[in-house]
Amino acid sequence: MKKTNNRIPKFKNEDEEREFWATHSPLDYFDRKNAKRPAFPNLKPSLKSISIRLPEDMLEELKVLANKRDVPYQSLAKMYLARQIALERERVKRGR
């Protein structure tokens, strides 16, 4: 990375800034020596816990399938849900 003394100019508006960045590389204005690793101590998890009632035999089968894949059964359930949601989204998109 080349050393730079470039300073980012002050912009009058977003259009001016957009035009500037369309023709300039941010790497010309970035100094790795002064960079610091960010810390985000107050981030909230993006997952939400829920309770779901399942028939016992369905839960047992899910656990067997998860064991065969060597993944936690909750993870396998999320994978199945994500796959079905994607299929439904596609079906709705196609207008069926």
PAGUDO-309414 format. One record per atom (N, C-alpha, C, CB): residue in one letter; atom name; y, x, z; residue number from 1. Coordinates in steps of 0.001 Angstrom, whole numbers, plus 500000, padded with zeros to 6 digits. Each point is the difference from the previous one (the first is absolute). Glycine has a CB too. Example, Ala and Ser with C-alpha at 12.3 -4.5 7.8 and 13.67 -1.06 7.14 Angstrom:
REM residues 2
SITE code site     py     px     pz pos
SITE    A    N 494310 513190 507800   1
SITE    A   CA 501190 499110 500000   1
SITE    A    C 501200 500900 500000   1
SITE    A   CB 498827 498108 501246   1
SITE    S    N 502223 501542 498034   2
SITE    S   CA 501190 500820 500060   2
SITE    S    C 501090 499230 500730   2
SITE    S   CB 499372 501184 497855   2
This chain:
REM residues 96
SITE code site     py     px     pz pos
SITE    M    N 498826 500845 500000   1
SITE    M   CA 501174 499155 500000   1
SITE    M    C 501227 500883 500000   1
SITE    M   CB 498777 498159 501209   1
SITE    K    N 502146 501535 497908   2
SITE    K   CA 501192 500822 499920   2
SITE    K    C 500958 499669 501127   2
SITE    K   CB 499726 500149 497531   2
SITE    K    N 501003 500863 502869   3
SITE    K   CA 500987 499794 501061   3
SITE    K    C 501200 499277 499403   3
SITE    K   CB 499231 502082 501251   3
SITE    T    N 501315 497002 499522   4
SITE    T   CA 501114 499213 499491   4
SITE    T    C 501098 499866 501032   4
SITE    T   CB 498428 498765 498538   4
SITE    N    N 502808 501222 500974   5
SITE    N   CA 501152 499717 500857   5
SITE    N    C 500647 498694 499557   5
SITE    N   CB 500384 502472 500398   5
SITE    N    N 498905 496786 498765   6
SITE    N   CA 500532 498740 499491   6
SITE    N    C 500202 499006 501131   6
SITE    N   CB 498867 500405 497810   6
SITE    R    N 502223 498881 502109   7
SITE    R   CA 500277 498930 500940   7
SITE    R    C 499959 498689 499227   7
SITE    R   CB 501421 501514 501487   7
SITE    I    N 498006 497494 499136   8
SITE    I   CA 499953 498676 499381   8
SITE    I    C 501417 499443 500034   8
SITE    I   CB 497562 499595 500704   8
SITE    P    N 502947 499973 498143   9
SITE    P   CA 501376 499475 499986   9
SITE    P    C 500107 498659 500721   9
SITE    P   CB 500384 501189 497839   9
SITE    K    N 500841 498456 502502  10
SITE    K   CA 500271 498676 500563  10
SITE    K    C 500107 499037 498819  10
SITE    K   CB 501216 500953 502070  10
SITE    F    N 498143 497883 498096  11
SITE    F   CA 499988 499033 498908  11
SITE    F    C 500903 498821 500345  11
SITE    F   CB 497657 500696 499366  11
SITE    K    N 503015 498776 499600  12
SITE    K   CA 500879 498847 500197  12
SITE    K    C 499193 498713 500163  12
SITE    K   CB 501781 501151 498661  12
SITE    N    N 497048 498807 500678  13
SITE    N   CA 499186 498787 500055  13
SITE    N    C 498556 500341 499615  13
SITE    N   CB 502024 498558 499442  13
SITE    E    N 497099 500466 500644  14
SITE    E   CA 498581 500228 499701  14
SITE    E    C 499772 500319 498538  14
SITE    E   CB 499408 498469 501849  14
SITE    D    N 501370 500945 497271  15
SITE    D   CA 499838 500291 498565  15
SITE    D    C 500267 501467 499712  15
SITE    D   CB 500675 497654 499444  15
SITE    E    N 500363 502874 501165  16
SITE    E   CA 500325 501411 499820  16
SITE    E    C 498881 500888 500548  16
SITE    E   CB 502453 499447 500141  16
SITE    E    N 497024 500187 501011  17
SITE    E   CA 498909 500771 500592  17
SITE    E    C 498739 499924 499138  17
SITE    E   CB 500962 499571 502281  17
SITE    R    N 498733 499236 497231  18
SITE    R   CA 498827 499806 499135  18
SITE    R    C 500108 500863 498740  18
SITE    R   CB 499744 497645 500872  18
SITE    E    N 501451 502378 498536  19
SITE    E   CA 500229 500801 498793  19
SITE    E    C 499824 501494 500287  19
SITE    E   CB 501586 498238 499154  19
SITE    F    N 498905 502183 502012  20
SITE    F   CA 499872 501404 500398  20
SITE    F    C 498530 500399 500127  20
SITE    F   CB 502204 499851 501203  20
SITE    W    N 497004 499350 499542  21
SITE    W   CA 498608 500363 500246  21
SITE    W    C 499135 499849 498755  21
SITE    W   CB 500300 499306 502363  21
SITE    A    N 500152 499938 496662  22
SITE    A   CA 499265 499885 498737  22
SITE    A    C 500056 501309 499217  22
SITE    A   CB 500513 497540 499933  22
SITE    T    N 500474 503303 500365  23
SITE    T   CA 500160 501248 499247  23
SITE    T    C 499877 501252 500868  23
SITE    T   CB 501463 498753 498441  23
SITE    H    N 498227 501081 502839  24
SITE    H   CA 499860 501142 500907  24
SITE    H    C 498709 499886 500794  24
SITE    H   CB 502499 500205 500161  24
SITE    S    N 496950 500935 500201  25
SITE    S   CA 498776 500017 500798  25
SITE    S    C 500341 500135 501482  25
SITE    S   CB 498731 501016 498069  25
SITE    P    N 500648 498159 502770  26
SITE    P   CA 500218 500154 501446  26
SITE    P    C 499561 501376 500500  26
SITE    P   CB 499687 497536 500264  26
SITE    L    N 499363 503082 499036  27
SITE    L   CA 499520 501314 500429  27
SITE    L    C 501090 501060 499940  27
SITE    L   CB 497737 499368 499204  27
SITE    D    N 503284 500422 499962  28
SITE    D   CA 501113 500947 499929  28
SITE    D    C 500917 499883 501214  28
SITE    D   CB 499884 499894 497508  28
SITE    Y    N 499920 499081 503310  29
SITE    Y   CA 500856 499744 501149  29
SITE    Y    C 499228 500031 501315  29
SITE    Y   CB 501458 498633 498526  29
SITE    F    N 497328 501856 501426  30
SITE    F   CA 499113 499990 501166  30
SITE    F    C 499739 501429 500442  30
SITE    F   CB 498924 497844 499241  30
SITE    D    N 501296 502431 502021  31
SITE    D   CA 499765 501330 500561  31
SITE    D    C 498853 499909 500999  31
SITE    D   CB 502437 500657 499682  31
SITE    R    N 496399 499871 499930  32
SITE    R   CA 498818 499900 500863  32
SITE    R    C 500171 500725 501326  32
SITE    R   CB 498622 499826 497959  32
SITE    K    N 502224 501193 502063  33
SITE    K   CA 500181 500760 501244  33
SITE    K    C 500626 499156 501101  33
SITE    K   CB 500239 502070 498643  33
SITE    N    N 500550 496956 500976  34
SITE    N   CA 500655 499142 500992  34
SITE    N    C 499249 498698 500236  34
SITE    N   CB 502165 500994 499326  34
SITE    A    N 496739 498822 499974  35
SITE    A   CA 499234 498754 500133  35
SITE    A    C 499254 499974 501327  35
SITE    A   CB 499752 499867 497502  35
SITE    K    N 500160 498951 503076  36
SITE    K   CA 499270 499821 501255  36
SITE    K    C 498969 498907 499797  36
SITE    K   CB 501994 500743 501383  36
SITE    R    N 496872 499394 499272  37
SITE    R   CA 498964 498979 499934  37
SITE    R    C 500496 498754 500738  37
SITE    R   CB 498162 501766 499873  37
SITE    P    N 501799 497088 499448  38
SITE    P   CA 500498 498786 500668  38
SITE    P    C 499047 499518 501089  38
SITE    P   CB 501167 499366 497887  38
SITE    A    N 499393 499971 503084  39
SITE    A   CA 499210 499386 501068  39
SITE    A    C 500403 498532 500074  39
SITE    A   CB 499817 502197 501312  39
SITE    F    N 499190 496942 498784  40
SITE    F   CA 500240 498567 500069  40
SITE    F    C 499292 499430 501224  40
SITE    F   CB 500227 499866 497483  40
SITE    P    N 500266 500443 503712  41
SITE    P   CA 499287 499600 501218  41
SITE    P    C 500006 498497 500270  41
SITE    P   CB 500589 502206 500902  41
SITE    N    N 500355 497066 498524  42
SITE    N   CA 500111 498573 500318  42
SITE    N    C 499454 499091 498904  42
SITE    N   CB 501984 500559 501357  42
SITE    L    N 497242 500004 497722  43
SITE    L   CA 499416 499167 498950  43
SITE    L    C 498995 499038 500597  43
SITE    L   CB 500337 501828 498324  43
SITE    K    N 499691 496960 501185  44
SITE    K   CA 499025 499009 500447  44
SITE    K    C 498835 499992 499025  44
SITE    K   CB 501806 498593 501089  44
SITE    P    N 496981 501209 499392  45
SITE    P   CA 498866 499973 499084  45
SITE    P    C 500148 498855 499000  45
SITE    P   CB 498532 501008 501779  45
SITE    S    N 500997 499241 497013  46
SITE    S   CA 500134 498980 498964  46
SITE    S    C 498803 499054 499997  46
SITE    S   CB 501349 501601 498631  46
SITE    L    N 497796 498539 502344  47
SITE    L   CA 498839 499120 500096  47
SITE    L    C 500245 498936 501060  47
SITE    L   CB 498480 501870 499267  47
SITE    K    N 500949 496996 500521  48
SITE    K   CA 500101 498917 500979  48
SITE    K    C 498595 499593 500399  48
SITE    K   CB 502203 499187 499031  48
SITE    S    N 497559 500760 502235  49
SITE    S   CA 498697 499577 500505  49
SITE    S    C 499887 498488 499930  49
SITE    S   CB 499895 502003 501516  49
SITE    I    N 498934 497532 498088  50
SITE    I   CA 499726 498563 499968  50
SITE    I    C 498632 499757 500599  50
SITE    I   CB 501447 499680 497951  50
SITE    S    N 498329 499090 502405  51
SITE    S   CA 498661 499590 500436  51
SITE    S    C 499445 499097 498927  51
SITE    S   CB 500582 500181 502473  51
SITE    I    N 498151 499980 497232  52
SITE    I   CA 499351 499146 499008  52
SITE    I    C 498613 499662 500517  52
SITE    I   CB 501315 501034 498078  52
SITE    R    N 498330 497731 501830  53
SITE    R   CA 498674 499568 500435  53
SITE    R    C 499075 500003 498792  53
SITE    R   CB 500976 498582 501873  53
SITE    L    N 497911 502125 498285  54
SITE    L   CA 498998 500077 498942  54
SITE    L    C 498657 499545 500543  54
SITE    L   CB 501243 501891 498889  54
SITE    P    N 497945 497523 500255  55
SITE    P   CA 498635 499706 500438  55
SITE    P    C 499304 501317 500361  55
SITE    P   CB 499900 497913 498526  55
SITE    E    N 499276 502042 502507  56
SITE    E   CA 499342 501217 500480  56
SITE    E    C 499202 500690 498902  56
SITE    E   CB 499885 498983 502265  56
SITE    D    N 499393 500240 496914  57
SITE    D   CA 499187 500622 498959  57
SITE    D    C 500873 500694 498951  57
SITE    D   CB 498233 498258 500378  57
SITE    M    N 502963 501200 499339  58
SITE    M   CA 500910 500638 499053  58
SITE    M    C 500501 501331 500566  58
SITE    M   CB 500689 497736 499108  58
SITE    L    N 499651 502265 502169  59
SITE    L   CA 500468 501223 500644  59
SITE    L    C 498905 501054 500019  59
SITE    L   CB 501570 498654 501404  59
SITE    E    N 497208 500941 498913  60
SITE    E   CA 498879 500953 500019  60
SITE    E    C 499759 500592 498607  60
SITE    E   CB 498955 498717 501903  60
SITE    E    N 501109 500443 497073  61
SITE    E   CA 499806 500483 498627  61
SITE    E    C 501120 500965 499608  61
SITE    E   CB 498827 497848 499400  61
SITE    L    N 502390 501830 501005  62
SITE    L   CA 501131 500889 499735  62
SITE    L    C 499788 501356 500661  62
SITE    L   CB 501521 498012 499835  62
SITE    K    N 497975 501978 501394  63
SITE    K   CA 499739 501250 500713  63
SITE    K    C 498903 500810 499318  63
SITE    K   CB 500708 498901 502133  63
SITE    V    N 498251 500421 497371  64
SITE    V   CA 498916 500693 499288  64
SITE    V    C 500548 500655 498734  64
SITE    V   CB 498301 498358 500912  64
SITE    L    N 502486 500873 498321  65
SITE    L   CA 500577 500542 498766  65
SITE    L    C 500944 501169 500293  65
SITE    L   CB 499807 497731 498943  65
SITE    A    N 500985 502140 502097  66
SITE    A   CA 500923 501071 500374  66
SITE    A    C 499237 501245 500418  66
SITE    A   CB 501688 498300 500713  66
SITE    N    N 497227 501512 500033  67
SITE    N   CA 499185 501127 500428  67
SITE    N    C 499426 500742 498795  67
SITE    N   CB 499444 498781 502125  67
SITE    K    N 500121 500487 496854  68
SITE    K   CA 499460 500628 498782  68
SITE    K    C 501065 500827 499285  68
SITE    K   CB 498379 498101 499761  68
SITE    R    N 502866 501479 500346  69
SITE    R   CA 501104 500725 499357  69
SITE    R    C 500626 501030 500930  69
SITE    R   CB 500441 497991 498601  69
SITE    D    N 499112 502016 502647  70
SITE    D   CA 500527 500915 501006  70
SITE    D    C 501510 499794 500216  70
SITE    D   CB 498208 501656 499369  70
SITE    V    N 502186 497071 500746  71
SITE    V   CA 501390 499650 500305  71
SITE    V    C 499993 498980 501133  71
SITE    V   CB 500751 500455 497599  71
SITE    P    N 500320 499457 503152  72
SITE    P   CA 500076 498962 501029  72
SITE    P    C 499979 498609 499352  72
SITE    P   CB 501301 501570 501507  72
SITE    Y    N 498101 497470 499162  73
SITE    Y   CA 499880 498674 499398  73
SITE    Y    C 501359 499340 499793  73
SITE    Y   CB 497766 499773 501075  73
SITE    Q    N 503211 500535 499787  74
SITE    Q   CA 501340 499440 499800  74
SITE    Q    C 500611 500533 498705  74
SITE    Q   CB 500304 499801 502497  74
SITE    S    N 499458 501472 497206  75
SITE    S   CA 500515 500593 498765  75
SITE    S    C 499346 499366 498783  75
SITE    S   CB 500425 502149 501208  75
SITE    L    N 498279 497616 498881  76
SITE    L   CA 499303 499358 498889  76
SITE    L    C 500518 498578 499797  76
SITE    L   CB 497961 501408 500454  76
SITE    A    N 502292 497877 500622  77
SITE    A   CA 500549 498644 499886  77
SITE    A    C 501369 500044 499317  77
SITE    A   CB 498745 499291 502083  77
SITE    K    N 502086 501696 498262  78
SITE    K   CA 501308 500140 499355  78
SITE    K    C 499848 500297 498522  78
SITE    K   CB 500968 500806 502148  78
SITE    M    N 498055 500045 497508  79
SITE    M   CA 499765 500316 498586  79
SITE    M    C 499591 498748 499232  79
SITE    M   CB 499322 502341 500628  79
SITE    Y    N 499778 496867 499948  80
SITE    Y   CA 499551 498767 499353  80
SITE    Y    C 501169 499016 499834  80
SITE    Y   CB 497693 500332 500984  80
SITE    L    N 503106 499528 500056  81
SITE    L   CA 501159 499106 499921  81
SITE    L    C 500986 500473 498930  81
SITE    L   CB 499719 499441 502438  81
SITE    A    N 500558 501855 497550  82
SITE    A   CA 500941 500548 499011  82
SITE    A    C 499491 499762 498577  82
SITE    A   CB 500729 501751 501663  82
SITE    R    N 497984 498460 498123  83
SITE    R   CA 499408 499791 498667  83
SITE    R    C 500119 498533 499585  83
SITE    R   CB 498392 501906 500403  83
SITE    Q    N 501294 497183 500505  84
SITE    Q   CA 500060 498578 499667  84
SITE    Q    C 501431 499535 499764  84
SITE    Q   CB 497934 499638 501344  84
SITE    I    N 502989 500874 499455  85
SITE    I   CA 501413 499657 499803  85
SITE    I    C 500463 500470 498631  85
SITE    I   CB 500417 500154 502477  85
SITE    A    N 499202 501068 497123  86
SITE    A   CA 500375 500514 498681  86
SITE    A    C 499408 499138 498895  86
SITE    A   CB 500130 502316 500941  86
SITE    L    N 498606 497268 499211  87
SITE    L   CA 499372 499134 499000  87
SITE    L    C 500723 498659 499903  87
SITE    L   CB 497798 501119 500437  87
SITE    E    N 502550 498310 500696  88
SITE    E   CA 500710 498724 500008  88
SITE    E    C 501382 500132 499359  88
SITE    E   CB 498751 499343 502074  88
SITE    R    N 501917 501749 498217  89
SITE    R   CA 501317 500245 499410  89
SITE    R    C 499899 500046 498480  89
SITE    R   CB 500702 501269 502057  89
SITE    E    N 498289 499444 497448  90
SITE    E   CA 499793 500083 498545  90
SITE    E    C 499677 498631 499414  90
SITE    E   CB 499191 502360 500258  90
SITE    R    N 499987 496874 500438  91
SITE    R   CA 499628 498674 499522  91
SITE    R    C 501224 499106 499897  91
SITE    R   CB 497734 500261 501026  91
SITE    V    N 503136 499793 499985  92
SITE    V   CA 501223 499194 499988  92
SITE    V    C 500930 500480 498876  92
SITE    V   CB 499793 499597 502505  92
SITE    K    N 500281 501707 497304  93
SITE    K   CA 500839 500558 498950  93
SITE    K    C 499576 499503 498614  93
SITE    K   CB 500374 502019 501433  93
SITE    R    N 498307 497853 498382  94
SITE    R   CA 499477 499532 498716  94
SITE    R    C 500100 498482 499877  94
SITE    R   CB 498446 501962 499951  94
SITE    G    N 501978 497383 501132  95
SITE    G   CA 500214 498556 499974  95
SITE    G    C 498747 499171 500093  95
SITE    G   CB 501960 500465 498686  95
SITE    R    N 497062 499986 502064  96
SITE    R   CA 498750 499237 500134  96
SITE    R    C 499946 499297 501308  96
SITE    R   CB 498848 501599 498550  96
